[in-house]
Structures are given as structure tokens and as C-alpha cells.
Amino acid sequence: MPVAWADVESDALRPDGVTMRNVWDWLQGRDDWKELEQMRRPLPRLTESDKPNRSGRRRGVSRLERR
């Protein structure tokens, strides 16, 4: 569910304020996805050393180096 930062910082947003019953009313007239669309940029290409091996770990990177 997209939520604008202004909503997060507002005292009006409560954990029980938006429910399955009223979510469509809450979303009416909102365009919180617009901000995400403006921030879109392509992901950088992985170098050969960044690509995971069959176990899912990156090649040439030990567990200690990943921390």
C-alpha cells in the first residue's frame, strides 16, 4: 500500500485507520504512485563478480566481507 511521507508524519494516520473495509475510500483521489514514478531509474548492470553462484552467494565474496 503506498503511503506518502506526509501521511506517515501526520497524527491522523493510525495503524487501525485504514482497513480492508475502507481502503478504497481512503485511496480515492490519491496518487501516491506518482512520486515513485518520478524516482524511477534503471538498475545498474551486475559485474561478473557480483553475480550469484548456484548457492545464491556472490562469487569471490566471503561471508565476513558481506557484513
N, C-alpha and C positions, 0 to 999 in steps of 0.2 A: 504494500500500500504506500504510494508516495505521500510524503508529508513535508510541507515546506518548513524551513527553519523558523520562520515567523510563528508557525503553529506550535512548534516544539518549545519555543521560548515563551509562548503565551500561557498564562494561568488558566485560560479557558479549555485547553486540551487536557483531558483526563483519560487515564487508561480505560475507564468504563464508558467514556463519552461516545465513542464510535463503535457500534456493534454490527453484527450481521443484519439486524433489522433496519438500521438507519444509515448504513454506509452509502447507499445510493443517494439519499437526500444530502448527506454530508459532501459527497463528491460533486453534486450539481453545481455547475458554474465554475468549477475549479480547473486549473490547467497546470498542475504541479509537474507534469512531464515536460513542459516547455523548457524549464531550467535545465533538465537533464539533456535534452536535445541540443541545447546551446553548448554544453560542455563536452559533447561527443568528439572523440578523436581516435584515430586508429591505434591499435595495439602495436608496440614495436615487434619486429621480427626476432625470433629466438636465434641466438647463435648456436652453433653445434654443441658447445659445452653446456648451454642452458637447457637443451632438450632432455627430457627424462629418458632413462633406460627402461627396461622391461619391468623393473620393480617400482617405477614411479619416481625414483630419485634422479636428481640431475647428475649427469656424468662428471666425474672428476671433482665432486664436492663432497667432503666428508660430513658426517652428522654434526661434528663440532663446528665446522665452518658455517653451517646453516643457521646457527643460533645467533 
